[in-house]
Amino acid sequence: MRLGEALSAYNRDDYFIGTKVGRYITDEKEDKEGIFKYGRQNKVITDYTEEATMKSIEQSLERLKTDRLDMVFVHDVSPDFHGDEWVTKFDEARNGAFRVLSRLREEGVIKSWGLGVNTTEPIELVMDLEEAQPDVCLSATQYTLLQHEHALERMLPKAEEKGVDIIVGGPFNSGVLLGGDHFNYAKAGADILNKVKQLKEIAEYHNVSLKAAALQFSTAHPAVKAVIPGSTRPEHNAEDVEMMNKDIPQSFWSELVDKGFISQRAPLPTR
């Protein structure tokens, strides 16, 4: 609501709003371990039905004080979140959220929709649907220097074929590429830490910032239209833009390919 108040002072055409559906927070509290250290203990309900999706959109429009949304993601309809039940949840979204969002897109209430997930399979599946075609999907942690083989197999080629834009989230794999100790929302194992150490050594040899390399690699594929690095301070945004424009020698990329850190199928940055 505070964001809506702040944005109401600006022309609606001057900013872009993206939001999510699929989960909502209740006032009820519960003891739970979350992926965020200081996360709230409120009970979270997962619901991909038509009614819940429509309610979420209406609440977002009200809180943000706007009459339209630019982008909406169906959140975490994925095996990493729902386990063996994920296909059942996907079917619930297919018969609920996907239909609602497609209709709202036709009505001009939203401009685009897709999935926001941490695995590639749901994105591959939704792109194969005939009755509900997404415009854009957020793929977190799946196309990075550390992890990209699976995305190259089907998701990215399919996105190119279907004209679905991919946004890469988590290009640093929860910070481990920048010296952190977490990989994809959990403590990094010894194998990952060793791989990062080797990448850092190669980067230092070529006088390359590993942050710049990570950002430029994640956006080099033609299906990828944007990246979300995650910023905690305003100055991080300026730094990320600078890193995207850093010159990186081709010898650096060639060494990563030769040593097996980057797939031979992966498009390389040309800057």
Secondary structure, 3 states (H helix, E strand, C coil): CHHHHHHCCCCHHHCCCEEEECEEEEEEECCCCCCCCCCCCEEEEECCCHHHHHHHHHHHHHHHCCCCECEEEEECCCHHHHHHHHHHHHHHHHHCHHHHHHHHHHHCCECCEEEEECCCHHHHHHHCCCCCCCCEEEEECCCCCCCCHHHHHHHHHHHHHHCCEEEEECCCCCCHHHCCCEECCEECCHHHHHHHHHHHHHHHHCCCCHHHHHHHHHCCCCCEEEEECCCCCHHHHHHHHHHHCCCCCHHHHHHHHHCCCCCCCCCCCCC
